[in-house]
Amino acid sequence: MTGYSHQKLKSLYHNVISDDTISARTYLNKMLSNATKAKNSYHLSETSILLASLENRQGNHTAAISYIENAIELAKSINNEDLTAQGFFMNGRIRYHNGDYENAVKAYLEALKYYKKTSHKLMINDISHNIALIKSELGNQDEALQILVKNYHRSKDVSKEIRKKEFGLYFYTNTLMTLSNVYIRKADKAKTNSKKQQLLDSASIYNLLGYHETLKDNDVIGNIYFINGEGMISYEKGLFDEAIEKLRTSIEKIKKLNHPSLLTSAYYYKGLSHRKLNQIDIAITYLKKIDSISKKNNINYPTLQGTYYTLAQIYKERQDSVNILKYQNLYIENDRINKHINETVRQEIHKKYDIALLNSEIKTLTNTSKKDKNRYTKAIIIIVILTTLFAMFFLFYRKQQRKNKLTFEKLMMQLESKKTEAVSKPNTSKGLTIDNEKAAQIIEELEKFEQNKLFLDKSCDLGFVAKKVKTNKAYLSKVIHSHKQQKFVDYIRGLRINYALQRLKDDKVFRSYDIKSIAEESGFKSSDTFSRAFVKNTGIYPSYYITSINKKQA
């Protein structure tokens, strides 16, 4: 890839993104490296948008948000409205995919402001489609259908050239996918069985059209969505064996693409299908996988609420009071967390799964009859206390994990971009009573000191460094304070931690060392000193950083 232009790399990325995300990431990393070396803010912003899209596709929500916010800032810094609009649009898409509908709408509306200025038909149409998606999530299926049916008729009969220019390559199939999904939602709320079957037939028609369209376009990801849609429709029609088989096929394909959001949807309907066939243990296995994926990625997937409810009901049928309380409390806590987004977003779930009823059931469990009270009271109190503590710990854990992931991804971006402190001219402030020529000499010698990694010497104190840069301790201290805006100890600590960060990222063998060995290799006298310095400079522990890199490079 040496010598490839930005446009060439971008073209290679678009050629492989559908079925080879590893190569796609390689091209993007090369684009990022080239843009950083060239200090090209336009290319940096464009690459960050593509990286955000890739991270979102793979379920890495925190990394996606970090990249897209960086892209928007860069676009604004060079006053490029087109890139800024792209950034806001991708921000909306990421927020939507992760259930943050309120901020998704805000981002889409920001993008719309820019696109209306240029009468950009393709993006205006795309935003209208995404607003329809959100309306559907909010329970406004009829309003969503008005937009979607209009978009369907506008895009279905035109040539592929016009469709690509005015609507985008995947606009038509995305419209079919969403139409099918909306009809499934409407069918779920139908009052009569005949109406439900009619709506599901409409869902099947649009789903089948989309399935064949994605085969023609070789759209691997889109095709999986429609296979998954067939499984959902089969479940809603009561064809549970058929649903399980179709969902099994989609799950095998989804796993290869590492798409956790879609995977949770497939697991959910497969779990429900097994439950209908009275294969309860299998149902529990698939439903618990959703909970596991949610905790791993710190994302509240749309199916999580129904998952907790269904598990609570299963354990109620089994008269397992411990697990009833566990999943009912998780459901209630999950509902409370979601309320800050938008009360109406969850209104459909509230209609199906009444919070008041669940609270009543919990009270029933904790207030047994007088006859059994003496036997169960202590156990129930302990269960309630443990459940409450678990919920509190779960919230704290998720908050801390989100913070750690964001910190880690920012560190990765800085290391990949090779962001280092630029050498600048001495600051002739009142505190620096050294002539500029002498200060420049000290700075030049400090550069050599850093390049030769002499800071890794454990005896690296002020006198040691002063001797290496051919000056006295007083002058050295003043130059570091003025030029680096740091105290000497902070300066040395920062060099050592940056060395450790970069080497741990690049050297797999070094990552296998114990913390004590890593500390010594990085210039620290003990593992405790190293760990405290690492946390102070980065905000995360060395063990978390190493584990995260190993996962990222697995």
N, C-alpha and C positions, 0 to 999 in steps of 0.2 A: 504493500500500500504506500510505500515511500514515493513521494512525488505526486500522489493523487491530489487533485484539486478538491475543494469543498463540494462543488457541484457533483463531481464524479462519485465521491463518497456518499453523498446524499442519495444519488441515484441507485447505488449499490444497496444502500439501506432499504429503500422502498421496494427493491426487487426481492428481498429476502424476508422482510418483516412478517409476512403471513405464515411462514413455516420454519423459520430458522432464527429464533431470537438471539441465539449465542453470537452468530455472525453479525446480526443487526447491531448488537451492543458493541462489538469490536469496531465496526465502522463509525459508530457514534463517538466512542472514546477517542478514536484517531481524529475525528472532526474537532472534538473538544480540545485535544492537545494542540492541533494546528492553529485553531482560533486563538488559544491562549498565548502561544508563542508570538503570533502576529498581532496580538492585542486588538483583534477585530471584534468589536462589541456586537456588530450585526450578526456575524457568524456564531458568536457565543450565545446570543439570545436564541437564534434559530435552532442551534444544536440542543440547547436546554429545553426547548419546547418538545423536540423529538424524544429526548431522554425522559421527560415527564410523561409523555405518551407511553413509552415502553415500560416504565416503572408502574404506571397505572394498569397497563395490560397484564402485568405479572403480579398485581395485587399489592405492590409496595407503596401504599398510600402516602406515608410520611415522606419518602424520597421523592415521589411525584410532586407533592405540594412544594417541597423545597426547591426542586428544579424549576417549577413553573413560576414561583414567586421571584426567583432570580432572573428568569427570562423576561418577565414583565418589567422589572427594575432596569435591566439593561436596555430594553426597547425604549422605555421612557427617557433614559439618559441620553439617547441619540435622537430623540424626538421622531421615532419611526412609528407612525400610526398603524401601518399595516401589521407590523410585528406585535405591537401592543394589543391590537385586536385579536390576533391569533393566540396570544398569551392568555387573554381573558376568556376566549372561547374554550381553550384547553383546560383552563382552571375550572370553568363551569362543568365540563365533561367529567373531570376527575372528582369534583365535589358530588356530582349526581351519582356516579358509580359507587360512591361510598356512603350514600344515604343522606348527605348534607344538602338537602333540597333548598333550604333557605339561601345559603351562600352560593349554590349553583345558579339560582335565578339572578342574584345580584351580579354574578360574573357574566352571565349571558347578556344581561341588559347593558352592562358596560361595553361588551363586544359589539352589541347592536348599534350603539351610538356611533362607533367608528365606521361600521360597515354601511350604515345609512348615508354617511357623508359621501361615500364612493359608489353608492348604488350597487353594492356587491351582491348580485342575485344569489350566487351559490351559498354564501355564508348566511344571508338573511333567511333563505329557505331552510338551511340546516338548523339555525337557531329556532325557527318556528317548530321544527320537528322535535327538538329537545324540550321546548316549552310544553309540547303535547305529552311528552314522556312524563314530565313532572306533574301535569294535570292528572294524568292517569294514576300516579303514585298517591296523589292527594285525594283520590276517590272520585274525581270528576271525569269519569269515563266518557260521558256523552260529549262534553266539551273537547276532550282529547280526540274523539272520533271525527268531529267536525273538521279539525285541522288535518288529521291523518288521511281521511277519505279525499279531501281536496288535494293534498300532496300526491296521493296515489294516482288520481286521474290526470294530474298535471305531468307526472313523470313517466307513466307506463307506456304511452303511445309515441314518445319522441325517440329519435335515433340515439344511439349510445354517445355520439359526439356531442349532441346538444345536452343530453342528460349529464355527461361529465362536466360540461362547461357551466351549466346553470344550476345543477343540483349536486354534483359530486358523484364519483364513481359508485359509492355504496348507498346513496340516498334512497334509491328505489327499494333495495333489499332491506334496508333499515326500516323503511316505512311498512313493508310487508311484515317484518318481524314484530314491530310495535302494534300493528293492527291485530295480528293474531293474539298477542298478549292481552290487549285491551278487551277483545271479545271473550277470552278466557275469564278475565276478571268480572265482566258483565254476567257471564254464565254462572259464576259462583254465587251471584246475588239474585239470580232469577227466581221468581216466586213459583213457577210451575215447571214440571219436568220437560214438557214439550218446548217451552221457551228456552230452557237451558240447552236442550239438544240442538235447537235452531242456532243459537249463538255459538255453540261449539262447532257446528258444521261450518259456520262462517270463519271461525278461527282456523279450522283445518284447511279450508280453501286457500287462505292467505299464507299459511305455513307451508303448504305444498308448493305454491308458486315460488316462494322464497327459497325453498330447498333446491328446486331445479335451477333457479337463477344462479345460486352460489356454485352449483356444479359447473355451469357454463362458464362462470367467471373465475373458476379455480380459487374461490374465496374459502379457504380452509376454516377460518374462525367463524365466519358467517354460517357455513354449513353445519357446524357443530351446534350453533344456537338453534337452528331449525330442527335438528335431530332431537335436541333437548325439548324443544317445543312440542314435538310429536309425543314425547313421553308424558308431558304435562297434560296434553289434551286427552290422551288415552286414560290417564288417571281420573280426570274430571268426568269422562264418559263411563267410568266404572269398569274399564278393561284393565284390571290391575296386573295380570300376567304380561300383557302386551306392553304396558307402561314400564314394568321392570326391565324387560328385554331392551327396549329402546333407550332407557336411561343408562343401562349397563354399557351400551355402545357409546353413548355420549360421554360417560365418565372416563372410559378408556382413552378417548381422544382428548378430553379436557386435561387430563393429567399430563399428557405429553406437552401441552402448551403452557402449563403452570398458570391457570386462570382461576384463582380461588373463589372469586365472586360467583362465577358460573358453576363452579364445582359445588358450592353450598346449595345452589338451587337444585341441581341434579340429585344430591344426597337427600335433600328435603322431600322431594316427591317420591324418590325411591323408598325412603323410610316410611312415608305415609302409605305407599302401595303395599309394602310388606305388612304393615299393621292391619290393613283391610283384609289381607289374606290370613290373618291371625299368626303371622310369623313374627312374634313380638320381639324375641331376642335379636333378630336381624334388624328389625326396625329401630331398636334402641341403639344398635351399633352405628347405623348411618346417621341418626339424629345427633348422637354424641360427637360424631366427626365434625359436624357443623360448629358445635360449641368449641371444639378443640382448634379448628381453623380460625375462628373469631378471636380467641385468646392469643393465638400465635401471632396474628397480624394486627391485633389491636383495632379491629374494625367491626362495627355493629352491622352485620349483613342483614338485608331485608327479611330473610327467612329465620333469623335468630329468635324473634319474638314468638312466632308460631312453633318453633322447635321447643322452647322452654314449656310452652303451654301443653304441647302434645306429650312431652315426657312426663309432665305432672299428671296428666290424665291416665297415661299408661300405668304409672306407679300407684295411682288411686285405685285402678282396677285390681292391682296386685296387693292392695292394702299395705303398701310399704310407706309408713308415715315419715320416715327419715327423708326419703327421696321426694316424697310429695312436697314436704316443706322446702327442701332444697330448691326444686325447680319452680315452685310457685313463687318463692322469694326472689329467685333470679329473674323470673318473668316480671314481677312487680318493680324490682330495682331497674331492670332494663327499660321498662316503660317510663320510669321517673327520669332516667338519663336522657331519653329521647325527647322529653317534653320541651327542652330548651330550644330545639330546632324549630318546631312548628307544631302546635297542638293538633292542627287538622291533618297533618301528615299521617298520623297513626289512627285516624278516626275509624277506618274500616276494621282495623284490628280490634279496637275497643268494642265495636258492635258485636264482633264474633266472640271475643274473649273478655268478658266483663270483669273489671278490676274488683268491683264491690263484691261480686260472687266469690272470687278467689280469697279476698280478705275474710269473708264469712266462713269459707271452708277451713282457713287456717285457725280461726277462732274455735271452730268445731273440734279441730284436732287437739287444740290446747285446753279445751274445756270438756273433757269426757264426762260421762255419767258418774253420779256419786258412787256407784258400785265399783267402777274401775279407777276412780280418781286417785286413791292412795297408791295404786300400783304404777300408774303412768305419770303422775304429776312431775316428779323429779326428772324423769327422762325427757319429758316434753320441754321443761324449762331449759335443760342443758342443750337440747336440740335447737331451741329458739335462739339461745345465747350464741351457740356456735355458728348458726346460720347468719346471725347479724354480724358477728365478727368476720365471718367469711366474706360477706357482702362488702364490708368496710375495707377489708384487705384487698379484695378484688378491684374495687374502685381505685385505691391507692396504687396498686400494682399496675393497672392499666395506664394510669396517669404517668407514673414513673417510666414505664416502658415506652410510651409515646415520646416523652421528653428525651430518653436515651437514644431512641431511633433517630429522632430529628438531629440530635447532636452528632451522632455517628455519621449520618449522611452528609452533613455540612463539612465534617472533617474529610470525608472521602472526596467531596467536590473540591476542597482546597488542595488536597494532595494530588488529585488528578489534573487539576489546573496548574499545579506547581506554583501556587501563590507563595511567594517569599517576600520578605521585606526588601524594598528597593533601596539601593545605596543612594543617599542624597547628600547634598552639600552640608557642611557643618552649620548648625544653627548658632548664629552669632548673638545669642541671648546674653543678658546681663550676667548670668551665672557662669558663662564660659569665658574665662580670662586667659585664653590661649590664642596666639595668632593663627590665622586661617591656614597658613602653610603647614605649621606644625600639626594642627588638627587633621588636615588632609592626609598627612603621613601616617598618623595613628590609625585613621580609618582604613587606609590602604593595607596596613599591616594586620588590622582586625579581619579584613576580608581573607587574607592568606591564612590567618589563624582558624577561621571558620571552615575554609576549603580543605584544610589539612586535618580537620576534625580533632584539633588539639584539646578541645573542651571535654573529650572523653577521658582525659587523664583525671584520676580521682583526686590528685593533689592540686587541681586547677583552682587556686585562689587568686586574689587580686595581684599579689606579688608575682605569682607564676606567669600570669597573662601579661603583666607589665613588662617582664623580662623578655617574653616572646615577641612583643610588639615594639620593643626597643624604646620604652619610655618609663616614666616613674608612675607610682600608684596614684598620686593626686591627679596628674594629667589624664591618665586612663579613666579614672572614675568620672571625671568631668565630661570627657568626650562621650562615654557610654550614656551618661545621663542626658546629655544634650542631643546626641545623634540617634540613640536608640530609644530615648524617653523611658529608660528603665534604670533601676538600681542594678549594680553589678551581679548580685545573686540571682535576680530575676532573669537577667540576660543569659547567664550560663545555664540556668534551669530550663529556659525556653529552648536553647540550642539542643540540649540533651533530649528533651521531650520530643521536639520535632524530628530529631534523628531516630528516636525509637518508633514514632508513628510511621515514618516512611519505610524504615527497614522491616517493621512488622507487616506492613502492607505488601512489600515486594518479596520478602524472604520467608517461604513456607517453613523451612527448617528452623529459622529463628523463632517463629511462632510456636514451635514445639518445645522450646526451652521452658523451664520453670521461671516464675517471676523473679526469683533471686538472681538467676543467671542473666536474664534480660536486663535487670537493673544494673548489674556490674558491667555488662557490655555497653550500657548507655552512659556510664560514668558515675553512677550512684554507688554509695558505700553500702546501702542496705535496701532490701525490698520494701520496707515500710516507708523510707524516705522517697523512694521512687514512686510508690503508689500514691502518696500524698501529693507529690509534685504533679503526677499525671492527672489526678482528679482536679487539682487547682487550675491547671492549664487547659484542660479539655472539657471538664464537667462530667466525665464518665470514668469508670474503673478500667484498668488495663485488661482484666479478664473479660469484661463485656466487649471491649474493642476487638480483642483477639477472636472471641467466639463469633462476633458479627462478620469479621473478615472471612473467617473459615466458611461460614454459611454463604456469604456472597460469592466466594470463589469456588464453591463446591460444584 
